Amino acid sequence: MNDLTFEAYTWLTELNEVKSAEIISESTIENEYTDTFFALTGDKFWNVYNIQILIVDKYFKHMKKGRVRRREKVN
């Protein structure tokens, strides 16, 4: 598990998002530098990254069919 994937897993675990944390633990999050934007005035700049979450087929098939629930109610 790379650093970005581990951080996302940690955040989801802290938020008690158990199913999401399980999916992320078996997945990979990749980021790739794309471009830098500069302000027309001043010296501000912003880096732009493309983020990809590569998930395991067994989860992707369920998401595609809409069978993964976004949130489950706890009584």
Summary of the structure (lengths in Angstrom):
residues: 75
radius of gyration: 16.7
end to end distance: 33.4
largest distance: 53.6
contacts: 141
relative contact order: 0.17
helix: 39%
strand: 28%
